[in-house]
Amino acid sequence: MLRQAGVSTEVRAEMSGHSIETAMKYDRPKTMEKERAAEALDEMATN
């Protein structure tokens, strides 16, 4: 939820008491999030 809200990996790692590497391991983007990111890139490229 924090990632979806735009909170940085560094902040999420610190809040959970994990290293950045561990936070990234357990906090992978979901397919829907990657699709939204691709759509955002498409929109930026066409504007």
N, C-alpha and C positions, 0 to 999 in steps of 0.2 A: 504494500500500500504506500509506503514511503517513497519507493522508487517511482511509482505511478504518479505521486504528487510532486515529483521533481526534486526530491531531496537527494543530495549528492551521495555517492558511495562512501566517501570519507565520513560523512555525518552518520550515515546508517551503520557503518562499521563501529564507530565510536559508541553510538547509543546501545549497540548490542554487545559491546565488550569484545568484539572480534577484530582481527586484522583485516585490512582491505581485501587481501587475497581470499580469506575465508568468507567474508561477506559477499564477494563476487561469486564464489563457488556455489553458495546456497541461494543466491538472489539473481538467477538468470532471467533475462527478459522472456516473457511469454510470447507465443506466436502472434497474438492480437496486438501486442505492443510493437513488435517488429513491423507488422503490417501498417500500423498507424504512422510509424516513423517513415516507412517507404512512401506512404501517401503524402506526408508532409514534405519530403524531398521533391516529389513530383510537383506539388503545388509551388514550391519555391522555384523550381526550374522553369515553370511555365509563366511565372509572373515577372 
